[in-house]
Amino acid sequence: MDRINQPITGICSFAKYPICTDLDQLDADMAILGVPYDLGVGFLSGSRLAPRRIREASTQYARGEAGFYNFETDEQLLAAPIKIMDCGDADILQGDLNYSFEQIEYAVRKIIEKGAIPIVIGGDHSISIPVGRALESIHDNVSVVQFDAHLDWTDHVGPQIYGNGSPMRRLSEMEHIDKMAQIGLRGIGSSKESDFMEAKAYGSQLISAREVHKIGVEGVLKKIPKAEKYFVTVDIDGYDMSIAPGVASPYPGGLFYDQVIDIFEGICQMGEIVAIDLVEVAPQYDPTGITVRLAALTLISMMAQVAKHKKSLL
């Protein structure tokens, strides 16, 4: 007898996709990797709890091999033969940055080695640093597109250089990272003026949330550097706090779901998406659960666009 497989039943993998706990045996087009790490947070912690909570929320949207029907575009998305697997979590040791970063980088490199696109669920934004390091294994230049309220260009806080306010600067220092666009920036306290000047000097395209609202999706896409390969990193606080309250640094005036997904689809048409991460969800600050649902739907929709536009997955 076939199982009905309701969301409340079974093992809680992302969108109830099959589980692979041995990366040497991975056979997938896209691979989910959880990173329950938030040692990079200097104020409100808790994003280490996000991978488990986002997985739980995602089961509500599970459709299996049938994929998802999008009424608005009249498309069936993520249907077989596209293969997606949940690889569990990187082996994090809370309190040990070096070990945790090594394990994150190892897992992402292994996923890439097996021919899958890593879809990484954080965790705080510092995890983009080991994810970025792992992209060296692609042996090509990679452009970064960041959705975020904050610039994340802080060089250091005291002796700490791997905090959640530093990932974009650390990525800019990697030889295989070539170009950058940062979308959704806003408000006081995003970063020091000198950080903005140094980001501009590097060549990063800085696009405020206010500018996104003004110029629209097509205007934003014209500003994103042309590249063959993209790593897209989504800080959930890039979204407006009205739809994403469960974050450590919520801020009004942010982006909305359709804007982010439409911009992402445009990026998929510009080049190949080689990795995605979504970070900074802090579930305990949102008892309604809308933030974890937004995170789950953002990842599912982005995966659908990757599959739709990547010829090797069609």
Buried (B, 14 or more C-beta within 10 A) or exposed (E): EEEEEEBEEEEBBBBBBEBBEEBEEBEBBBBBBBBBBBBBBBEBBBBBBBBBBBBBBBBBBBBEEEBBEEEEEEEEBBBEEBBBBBBBBBEBEEEEBEEBBBBBBBBBBBBBEBEBBBBBBBBBBBBBBBBBBBBBBBEEBBBBBBBBBBBBBBEEEEEBBBBBBBBBBBBBEBEBBBBBBBBBBBBEEBBEEEBBEBBEEBEBBBBBBBBBEEBEBEEBBEBBBEBEBBBBBBBBBBBBBEBBBBBBBBBEBBBBBEBBBBBBBBBBEBBBBBBBBBBBBBBEBBEEEBBBBBBBBBBBBBBBBBBBBBEEBE
